[in-house]
Amino acid sequence: MSDPASNAARVSEAYRKWEACLGTDPEPFIALADERVEMASVLDPPDMHELATDHHGHGRMREYFAAIEEDWEMIDYPNERVVEQGDTVVWIGRCSWRNRHTGLVINSPKVDIWTFKDGKAVQFLELFDTLGFARAAGLLPQLAARYA
């Protein structure tokens, strides 16, 4: 009988599949997650874009990925490194996306932190260039007006 794959190996494989399908099939990520998974993003404020909102559970996770597919076209998503310590897995890579509405591109370092319990992800936090995201999404005028 073979040993089950480590959480790091499972995360790495999910990202490999994510890049291979150019961001159109989130099921490898959903398969990693507990039904009550808590997803959060460094992107703020939460009311400026669906991706900035915290998401809880598989249904909201699917809505998060649907919002990505609706607004963004993946260019590249290379996997650079996956680090595992205990129940925490950190994925380190880059992401390049073209906004479907503005045509602008973001190319950003990206770090995702996964926390596992009993083999399922219970928390997920993503870190990326939020200014680059806002610029590519055409949100800078709204943000400037909000804080003026």
Secondary structure as UniProt FT lines:
FT   HELIX           7..20
FT   TURN            21..23
FT   HELIX           27..32
FT   STRAND          33..41
FT   TURN            46..47
FT   HELIX           50..52
FT   STRAND          55..56
FT   HELIX           57..71
FT   STRAND          72..76
FT   STRAND          79..85
FT   TURN            86..87
FT   STRAND          88..99
FT   TURN            100..102
FT   STRAND          105..117
FT   TURN            118..119
FT   STRAND          120..128
FT   HELIX           130..137
FT   HELIX           140..146
//
